[in-house]
Amino acid sequence: MARGEPEQDQDGGRRLSSGRVLAATAILIIALFAGVAALLQWTTPPRPPVSLVVPLPPAPIPKPPASAEAPAPTAPSAGTPTQTAVVPPGAPPKLTPPAKGEPLPPAPDPGLVEQSALGPLPKVGPDGRKPWQVYARPFERSDRRPRVAVLVTGLGLSGAASEAAINDLPGGVTLAFNPYAPQINDWIERARAAGHEVLLSLAMEPSDYPRIDPGPHTLLVSLDRQQNLERLQWVLSRVTGYVGVVTSAGSRFTTSQGDLLPVLDEIKRRGIMFVDNRATDRSVAGPLAKSIGLPRANSDVALDQPQVSRDAIDQRLQQLETQARQTGAALGIGEVYPVTIERLALWIPGLERKGIALAPVSAVADLQADRAPGASP
């Protein structure tokens, strides 16, 4: 038995050594797998976290405070009606262009033209037609409302002012052109195309001549009959398509019946009408024109004389309305000042609701009450 004990110890020792080897091997394998896993985790980049992008709803547009200024309006498209804006005191008003009239027929009518060395002169046609009727702006003669005619003078010398009068005033306003104006044919064509009846200004001697000289073709009391007629014909030959002439200055010449009568006779012979600006209350032009059967009109109100201001012009326009209601027809004459055009463009649209008809000058011919020399308007 004593011998067997060493052998058992030896076998047990061998079994123990084998178990230790197996355990160590297992531990080594586990460690190896752990190391490989750790190595793989270190060498593989981490995946970024997935995030969802959710769009936010649009922020509400803040409402401006009550005191904030309104944004500037966009320009209206063609054909869009506009309105007159309210402007602060002192600012020039923005005018809404009034409706334009139908274009007048092109001029001249060949049957109403006499060719002369000076140029074309108006004449009565072989069939009796007269330029003051043929070139007139159409008007409903059966209209029984009081008639107001407005004549703006001095056109053709200032391009901007002439453009404003032609474009900003309705066709019912009559326009008078200065015979010295360059390109006067073009101006009158454009005026008639916009529906305006036209006249020519005829300068006559003022009481303070020669300190005030209206031009080289002014009719003067110091000239004889033939000289004044030649000056008249020069004026009439500048252009065609006008219905008549309106006096310019003339505070001396229109008081001289002997000098004035031959001129009025020639105007009648050529089939055009005569308008007296009544530069003086002593003018005999109106009664003299009536006595020879010359179609005539005379100024009832000087719209912008002697003061040129908004208030003064507005007051005279009211006087013109009153005169038309009292007598049935009235004529107001103004210069082509920007303020005159502005006030007319604002005033004219209101005539319709007041029961007053805007008429061309030819539509008040021979309708005004006669006024004796020395009588005030």
C-alpha positions in Angstrom: 0.0 0.0 0.0 2.9 2.2 0.8 4.1 1.7 -2.7 0.8 2.6 -4.3 0.5 6.0 -2.6 3.3 7.6 -4.6 1.7 6.4 -7.8 -1.6 7.9 -6.9 0.0 11.2 -6.1 1.8 11.1 -9.3 -1.4 10.5 -11.3 -3.3 13.0 -9.4 -0.6 15.5 -10.1 -0.7 14.8 -13.7 -4.5 15.2 -13.8 -4.1 18.4 -12.0 -1.6 19.8 -14.4 -3.8 18.9 -17.3 -6.8 20.7 -15.8 -4.7 23.8 -15.3 -3.6 23.7 -18.9 -7.2 23.4 -20.1 -8.3 26.3 -17.9 -5.5 28.5 -19.0 -6.3 27.7 -22.6 -9.9 28.6 -22.2 -9.0 31.8 -20.5 -6.6 32.6 -23.3 -9.2 31.9 -25.9 -11.8 34.1 -24.2 -9.2 36.9 -23.8 -8.3 36.5 -27.5 -12.0 36.9 -28.5 -12.4 39.8 -26.2 -9.3 41.5 -27.7 -10.4 40.9 -31.2 -13.9 42.4 -30.4 -12.3 45.4 -28.8 -10.0 45.8 -31.8 -12.9 45.7 -34.2 -14.8 48.2 -32.1 -11.9 50.6 -32.1 -11.1 50.3 -35.8 -14.8 50.7 -37.0 -16.0 54.4 -37.0 -19.1 54.9 -35.0 -22.3 55.5 -36.9 -23.7 59.0 -36.4 -27.1 59.3 -34.7 -30.0 59.6 -37.1 -31.9 62.9 -36.7 -35.2 63.9 -38.3 -35.5 67.4 -39.8 -39.0 68.7 -39.4 -39.8 72.0 -41.1 -41.2 74.7 -38.9 -44.4 76.5 -39.9 -43.9 80.0 -41.4 -43.8 82.8 -38.9 -46.9 85.0 -39.0 -46.5 88.3 -40.8 -46.7 91.0 -38.1 -49.4 93.6 -38.6 -48.1 97.2 -38.8 -49.1 99.5 -36.0 -52.0 101.9 -36.8 -49.6 104.9 -37.1 -47.2 103.2 -39.6 -47.1 104.5 -43.1 -48.8 102.5 -45.8 -46.5 100.9 -48.4 -46.3 102.8 -51.7 -48.9 101.5 -54.2 -47.7 99.7 -57.2 -48.2 101.3 -60.6 -51.6 100.5 -62.2 -51.6 98.5 -65.4 -52.7 100.1 -68.6 -56.3 100.9 -68.7 -56.8 100.8 -64.9 -58.8 103.8 -63.7 -57.0 106.0 -61.2 -58.2 108.3 -58.5 -57.1 111.6 -57.2 -54.9 111.1 -54.2 -55.3 113.1 -51.0 -52.2 115.1 -50.5 -50.9 117.0 -47.4 -51.3 120.8 -47.3 -48.8 122.6 -49.5 -48.1 119.7 -51.8 -49.1 120.0 -55.4 -52.2 117.9 -56.1 -51.9 114.8 -58.2 -54.3 115.3 -61.1 -56.3 112.6 -62.6 -56.3 113.2 -66.4 -59.9 113.8 -67.5 -61.4 111.7 -70.3 -60.3 112.9 -73.7 -62.6 113.9 -76.6 -62.8 112.2 -79.9 -60.1 113.5 -82.3 -61.2 116.2 -84.7 -60.9 115.5 -88.4 -57.5 116.3 -90.0 -57.1 119.8 -91.4 -57.1 121.6 -93.7 -60.2 121.0 -95.8 -58.9 121.8 -99.4 -62.1 123.6 -100.3 -61.5 126.1 -97.4 -58.0 127.2 -98.3 -56.8 130.1 -100.5 -53.2 129.9 -101.5 -51.3 133.2 -101.2 -47.7 134.4 -101.3 -47.7 134.5 -97.5 -49.1 130.9 -97.2 -52.6 129.3 -96.9 -55.4 131.6 -95.9 -58.9 130.6 -94.8 -61.8 131.2 -97.1 -65.5 130.4 -97.4 -65.9 127.3 -99.6 -67.7 127.4 -103.0 -70.6 125.5 -101.3 -70.9 128.2 -98.6 -69.1 126.2 -95.9 -67.1 128.3 -93.4 -63.9 127.3 -91.6 -65.3 128.4 -88.2 -68.1 125.8 -88.5 -66.1 123.0 -90.3 -63.2 123.1 -87.9 -65.3 123.5 -84.8 -65.5 120.8 -82.1 -68.9 119.1 -82.3 -71.4 120.2 -79.6 -75.0 119.1 -79.1 -76.8 122.4 -79.9 -80.1 121.2 -78.4 -78.5 121.0 -74.9 -80.5 123.5 -72.8 -78.1 123.6 -69.9 -76.1 126.8 -69.2 -72.9 126.8 -71.3 -69.4 127.5 -70.0 -66.6 128.0 -72.6 -63.0 128.0 -71.5 -60.2 129.4 -73.7 -56.6 128.9 -72.8 -54.2 131.3 -74.7 -50.5 131.6 -75.3 -49.8 128.0 -76.5 -46.9 127.0 -78.7 -44.1 129.1 -77.1 -43.4 126.8 -74.1 -43.3 123.1 -75.0 -44.0 121.9 -71.4 -46.9 124.2 -70.9 -48.4 123.4 -74.3 -48.1 119.7 -73.7 -49.8 120.1 -70.3 -52.7 122.1 -71.8 -53.2 119.6 -74.6 -52.9 116.5 -72.5 -54.3 117.5 -69.1 -57.4 119.4 -70.2 -60.5 117.8 -71.7 -61.2 118.3 -75.4 -64.0 120.7 -74.6 -61.4 123.4 -73.6 -60.5 125.6 -76.6 -56.8 126.4 -77.1 -55.3 129.5 -78.7 -51.8 129.4 -80.3 -49.3 132.2 -80.7 -48.6 132.8 -84.4 -44.9 133.2 -83.6 -44.7 129.7 -82.2 -42.2 127.4 -83.9 -43.6 124.2 -85.4 -47.1 125.7 -85.0 -48.5 123.2 -87.6 -47.4 120.3 -85.4 -48.9 121.9 -82.3 -52.3 122.5 -83.9 -52.4 119.0 -85.3 -51.7 117.5 -81.9 -54.3 119.7 -80.2 -57.0 118.7 -82.7 -56.0 115.1 -82.4 -56.7 115.4 -78.7 -60.2 116.9 -79.5 -59.4 120.5 -78.9 -60.9 123.3 -81.0 -58.2 125.9 -81.7 -57.8 129.6 -82.4 -55.0 132.0 -83.3 -53.9 134.9 -81.1 -54.1 138.3 -82.9 -52.0 140.9 -81.3 -53.4 144.5 -81.2 -51.9 147.6 -79.9 -52.0 148.0 -76.1 -52.4 151.4 -74.4 -48.8 151.3 -73.2 -47.3 150.6 -76.6 -44.3 150.7 -77.4 -43.2 150.1 -73.9 -45.2 146.8 -74.2 -44.7 145.5 -77.7 -46.7 142.3 -78.5 -44.6 141.6 -81.7 -43.6 142.7 -85.2 -47.1 141.9 -86.7 -49.1 143.7 -84.1 -52.0 145.8 -85.5 -51.4 149.5 -84.7 -53.6 152.6 -84.9 -50.6 154.4 -86.4 -50.7 152.1 -89.5 -53.1 152.5 -92.4 -55.8 150.1 -93.4 -53.7 148.1 -95.9 -50.8 147.7 -93.6 -53.0 146.3 -90.8 -54.7 144.0 -93.3 -51.3 142.7 -94.4 -50.3 142.0 -90.8 -53.6 140.3 -90.2 -53.1 138.1 -93.3 -49.6 137.2 -92.1 -51.1 135.9 -88.9 -53.8 134.0 -90.7 -51.4 132.3 -93.1 -49.2 130.7 -90.4 -51.4 127.5 -90.2 -54.8 126.0 -91.0 -57.5 124.2 -89.0 -58.5 127.1 -86.6 -62.0 128.4 -86.1 -61.0 132.1 -85.6 -58.9 134.6 -83.8 -58.7 136.0 -80.3 -57.3 139.4 -79.5 -54.1 139.6 -77.6 -53.5 142.9 -75.7 -55.5 145.5 -77.7 -56.5 147.9 -75.0 -55.9 150.8 -77.5 -56.7 149.2 -80.9 -60.1 147.8 -79.8 -61.3 151.2 -78.8 -60.7 152.6 -82.3 -63.7 151.8 -84.5 -62.1 153.3 -87.6 -59.0 151.0 -87.3 -60.9 148.0 -86.1 -63.7 147.8 -88.7 -61.6 146.9 -91.8 -60.0 144.1 -89.7 -63.3 142.7 -88.6 -64.6 142.9 -92.2 -61.7 140.8 -93.4 -62.2 138.2 -90.7 -65.8 137.9 -91.7 -64.9 137.6 -95.4 -62.7 134.7 -94.6 -65.3 132.7 -92.7 -63.8 132.6 -89.3 -65.0 133.9 -85.9 -63.8 136.7 -83.7 -63.1 136.6 -79.9 -62.5 139.7 -77.9 -60.4 139.3 -74.8 -61.8 142.6 -73.5 -58.4 144.0 -72.5 -60.4 147.2 -71.7 -64.0 147.8 -70.8 -64.0 150.5 -73.5 -63.7 147.9 -76.3 -66.1 148.4 -79.2 -65.1 145.1 -80.8 -68.2 143.1 -79.7 -70.9 145.5 -80.8 -69.0 146.3 -84.0 -68.7 142.6 -84.8 -72.4 142.1 -84.2 -73.3 145.1 -86.4 -71.6 143.4 -89.5 -72.8 139.9 -88.8 -69.4 138.5 -87.7 -69.7 135.4 -85.4 -68.3 136.6 -82.1 -67.7 135.9 -78.5 -66.2 138.0 -75.7 -64.5 137.3 -72.4 -66.7 137.4 -69.4 -64.0 136.5 -66.8 -60.2 136.8 -67.0 -59.4 133.7 -65.1 -55.8 134.5 -64.0 -55.6 138.3 -64.2 -54.4 140.4 -62.5 -53.5 137.8 -59.8 -52.2 134.4 -60.6 -53.0 132.2 -57.6 -55.1 129.1 -56.8 -57.6 131.0 -54.6 -58.0 133.9 -57.1 -58.5 131.5 -60.0 -61.0 129.4 -58.0 -63.0 132.5 -57.2 -63.1 133.5 -60.9 -64.3 130.1 -61.9 -67.2 130.5 -59.5 -68.0 133.8 -61.1 -68.0 132.1 -64.5 -70.5 129.6 -63.3 -72.7 132.4 -62.0 -72.5 134.3 -65.2 -73.5 131.2 -67.2 -76.5 130.6 -65.1 -77.7 134.2 -65.3 -77.2 134.6 -69.1 -77.1 131.1 -70.5 -73.6 131.3 -71.9 -70.3 132.6 -70.5 -66.6 132.6 -71.6 -63.6 132.5 -69.4 -60.1 133.2 -70.8 -56.8 132.2 -69.1 -53.2 132.1 -69.9 -51.3 128.8 -70.2 -49.9 129.0 -66.7 -49.3 125.7 -64.8 -51.6 126.9 -62.0 -54.3 127.8 -64.4 -54.2 124.3 -66.0 -54.2 122.7 -62.6 -57.2 124.6 -61.3 -59.2 124.0 -64.6 -58.4 120.2 -64.5 -59.8 120.0 -61.0 -62.8 122.2 -61.6 -64.1 121.0 -64.9 -65.1 117.4 -63.8 -67.6 119.0 -61.3 -69.6 120.9 -64.0 -71.7 117.9 -65.0 -73.2 117.4 -61.5 -73.8 121.2 -61.3 -76.0 121.0 -64.4 -73.5 123.1 -66.5 -72.3 122.1 -70.0 -68.6 122.6 -71.0 -68.7 124.0 -74.5 -66.1 124.9 -77.1 -65.9 128.6 -77.9 -67.7 128.1 -81.2 -70.7 126.8 -79.3 -71.2 130.2 -77.5 -70.8 132.3 -80.6 -73.5 135.0 -80.7 -75.1 133.7 -77.5 -73.6 136.1 -74.9 -75.4 139.1 -73.7 -74.3 142.3 -75.4 -72.1 144.6 -73.4 -71.9 148.3 -74.2 -68.4 149.9 -74.2 -67.5 150.9 -70.6 -69.7 148.3 -69.0 -68.0 146.0 -66.6 -68.3 142.2 -66.9 
